[in-house]
Amino acid sequence: MNTENFPTTISAESPFNLDNGDGYRRWRDWKLANRPRSVLDLLVEIADPLNISAGERQAVLDRVRASNMAIYVCANKDAPPEAVMTAIAGNFGLRTLDKHLCAEGDGITPLSVEAEGQRKRYIPYTDRPINWHTDGYYNEPRHRVRVFMMHCCSKALEGGENGLMDPEIAYIRIRDENPDYIEALCRPDAMTIPANEEDGQEIRGPQTGPVFFADPRDGSLQMRYTARTRSILWAENDSTTEAVQALVRVMADGVEDVYRHTLGPGEGVLTNNVLHCRTGFVDGDGPGKGRLMYRARFYDRV
């Protein structure tokens, strides 16, 4: 049985240590000064996704360093999605794929509306809206998702817009409102995802851990979160309840902090597992007229 826990210790020098006010203010000032002002600032044009230039790679890195995300736009919209994603991932040292329950054999998974089979139980394989979350919030600690990628092959007839928000900006907004909320969201028992069962069999055990924590590998801020109200248990105390309400407000009210974009063919996102959501959508009639995305999750980080 895996006994690894989510990290709870934050070094004294970290800007995410609540006792390091000076360090936090320096980091906060840099973060707010360098964040993208609109979704257009996230875009990077890539001439050949199978052979990314040094300038294109640096442009992606610059955006990820500032906001934990970039949107790439491939000139060749018909390049094989798995090859594109593998090439881009390789350029940023992403090697270890999360082969989750519904993943394909190589870990790169097509996302489209599924009318039958195991996948139809899960909302990414439907046309319904998806609320705010980070990927793999239900994973055990040793399988933390640090990166997710999505690549668009075809868009919906209507809808399917993604919302993207940098978890570091969410952290700033909440800490500036009340540092006690951060303390509550960093507790090891803040959020529990109950076990996942199919036909009476447990296929994933319950996972309890913090919402925010510092990655012991590099000190980066990590987040696990879902806005769902079912199949989730929050710590039963007033401070956690108030902190979760504050987080919901930040995502609902943060117009300047949320980037909205509908991916088109040949476009994709590369992110350090940022908060994201999706509107519902309507597919067109006939073969090839539906929304088709490919998704990959990695245990590595850009």
N, C-alpha and C positions, 0 to 999 in steps of 0.2 A: 504494500500500500504506500502511495506517495505521501510523505509527511512534510514536504517543503511548504513553507508559509510565504505569504507576500511580504516584501520588505517593509519594515516599520521604522528603521533607524535612519535618520537624516543627519549628515555630517554638520558640524558647527559652522563650517565655511559655506555651506550651501545657501543660496538665496531662498530656498524653500524651507529652511529652518526658521520657525517663527521667532526665535531669539536673535536672528541675524537681520535686524532692521536695516542697517546700512547696506549690506550686501543685496538685500531684496530691493531697496530703492534704486541702486545702481542698475541691477538687472531689469527692473521694471521700466526705468527711463529708456534704456536701450531698446527694449522690446516694443514699447509703444511708439518710439521714434522711427523704428524700422519696419513696422508691420505694413502689409499692402493696404492701400486705400480703397481698392476696388478689385473685383475678380479679374479685370484685365491685367492687373499687375502680377497675377499668378501664371499667366500664359507663357509658354515657351514653344516656339515653332521648331520642329525637328524635320530636317530634310529627308534623312534616311534613318528610320528607327533601328534598323539592323546594324548601323554603323554610325553611332552618335559622335559628333565632333567634340573636341575639347571645349570649344566655346559653348556648345549646347549643354554639355554636361555641367559646366560651371554655372550656367544660367539656372538650371534646375536646382543645383546645390544652393545657390544664393537664395532662392525662394523658399526652399525647405528650411534653411537656417533661420530665415526671418519669420516664417509662419508655419513650419512643419508640414508644408504642402506645396505642390506645384501641379499645374494642369499642362500636359503636353499636347501639341497639335501636330500630327504627322502629315507631311505632304502626301505620302503614299497611303491613302485611306484603305487600300485593299490588302495591305501586308497581313500575313497570317497572325492572328491575335496572340497565340501562344508564343510564336517566335518573337514578336515585338516585346511582349512582357518579359520574356526570358532575357532578351538582349538588354533592355533597360534595367532590369533588376541586377544583371551582372555588372553593369557599369557603376553601380552604387553598393557593391559588396553584399547584395542580398542573395543568400544561398539556401537558407533553411526554411522550407515551406511548411505552413501549418496544414496538415492533411486531416481536416476536420471531418465530421460525420458525413456531410454531403459533397465532399470534394471529389474531383476526378482523381485518377490514379497518380497524376503528376502534381496534384495540388492546385492546378489552375482550373477554375470552375466556371462553366457557363451559367449565367443568370438570365432566366426567361420564365414566362408563365408556364407552370407545370400543372397539367390537369389530373395527373395520376402518379402513383408511386410515392416513395418516402418523402421526396422533396416538397410535395404540395402541402405538407404540414407546416412548413416554415415560410414566413412572410416574404423573404427576399425572392421566393419563387412564385409570387403572386403579383397582381397589379395593384394591390392595396398600398396606401401610404405607409411609410416606415418612420417612426418617431426617432428622436435624437438618441444616439448610442455611439459607443466605440466598439470596434470589432473584437470578438473573443472575450467579452466581459464575463463569460461563464467558464473560461478556460482555467485549468489549474495553474498555479504559479510558474512551474517550469515550462509551460507552454504559453507564455504571455505573448500576445500578438503585438509586435512593435511597429509593423508596417502593413498597410494594405494598399493594393493597387486595383484600379478598375480600368478596363479598356472597352470602348464602345465599338461594336460592329454595326448596329442599326438602332435608331432611336424610335420611340413610340410615336404613334400618330398625334397624340396629345399627352402632355404631362411628362412625368418622369424627371422632374427637376431635382437636382441635389442641392442641399444646404451643407456648407462646410464651416466649421468653427475650430480655431486653434485652442486646444485645451489649456495652453499657457495663458491665453487671454482670458478664458473663463476663470482660471485660478486668480488672475490679477483682479478681475471685477469682484469676485467673492471676497478675497482677502482685504481689498480696499473697503468693502462694505462692513466686514466684521471678521477679524482674524479668528475668532472663536469658531466660525463656520468651517474654516479650513482645518482647525484642530479636530472638529467632529468628523469631517470627511476623510481625515487621515487615520482614524482609529482602525484597528485590525478587524473589528466586528461591524463596520459601518454598513456594509451591503452584503447580503447573502442571496445567491441564486440557487433555488432548490434543485434537487436532482431532476434529471430528464429521464422519463420512462416511456417505453413503447411496449404495448401489449404486456404490461405488468413486469417488464424487465428493465432494470436500471442500466442505462447506456452511458450516463455521466453522473458522477456524484455531486452533492451540493458543494458550492464554492463560496467561502466567506472571506472577505478582505476589505481593504480600504478603497475609496474612490480615487484619491490622489496618493501617490507615493514616489519616492526617488529611486531610480534604477541604480542598483549597486554597481553595475558595469561602468557607467559613465556619469552618474549623478543627474541624468536628465529626468524631467518630470514625466511621470506616467499617469494614465487615467484609465479607469474601468467604470463604465456607466451605461445604464439604459433608462430611458424615460418610461418604459412599460410599467403598468400598475399591477399586472398579474405575473405570477411566477417570479416574484421578487420580494425579499423581506429586508426592511430597513431596521437598524438598531432602534429599539423602543425607548427613546429618550427625547426630551424637548429640543436639545441642541442639534441632534441629527435631523429631526423633523424640520426645524427652521433652516438648517443649512441646505437641505434638499430643496426646500421651497425657494431659497435664494438662487440656487443653481438653475431651477426651472425658469425663474424670472430672467436670469441672465441670457438664456438661450432664446426666450420669447421676445425680449425687449432689445436685444443687442443688434439692431439693424446695421450699425457701422462695423460690427464684429463678425457678421455672418456673410459669407460669400455664396451666392446662388448662381448655378450654372446647369444647363442641360447639355450633357455630353452629346456630341455628334459623331458620326463615323470617323474613325481614325484618331479620336481624342481619348485621353485617359487622365487619371489622377494618380499621383504618387505621393503618399502621405505617411508621416510618422503616427499613424493611427489616430487621426483627428476625429473630433465629434462630427457626425454627419447624419443627415436625414434624407428622405426622398418623398416627393409628392406621389400620389396615385397617378395612374396613367391608363390610356386607352390604346390598344394595339390596332393596327390596320388589318384589313381582311386579306387572307391569302398567305401563302408561303413567303417567308422573307420580309413580311410586313410588320413583324413584332419587334419589341424592344429586346435586344440581345447584348448583354455585357459579359465580359470575362473578369473574374476576380481572383486575386492571389493575396495570401496573407503570409507574412514572414515573421520569424522570431528574431531576425536581425533588425538593425535600425540604420536609417540613412545618417 
